[in-house]
Amino acid sequence: MDELPPERQKEMMQAINRMADKLVRLGYASKVACHDSTGKLQTLWTPRGLALQDEISRIFDSVNSGESLDFDELQAFIILLAMKP
C-alpha cells in the first residue's frame, strides 16, 4: 500500500476500518486493530471467522502461494456471493 498516493492510502484505510467493523458486527471477528505507528492490522477471529477465512483461502489458493490477487476475479467472486437466487 506504500506505493499508493497518500490520498488513496487514506481511502484504503477507511475501507479497511469499515470492513473490520462489519466483520465484528457479523460475528466473524471479535476485534480488529490497526496500529498507527506500524500500519499493521491484527484481527482476532472467532471460530466462525476462522472457518470463513479457511474457505476463502481454499478458493484463492494462489494468494497463499505468494501470487498477487487478480482484482477482477475478486470482484466477480464478491458479486457471485452477493447474488440472491
ABEGO torsion letter per residue (X at the ends): XAABBAAAAAAAAAAAAAAAAAAAAAGABABBBBBAAAGBBBBBBBAAAAAAAAAAAAABAAAAAGBBBBAAAAAAAAAAAABBX
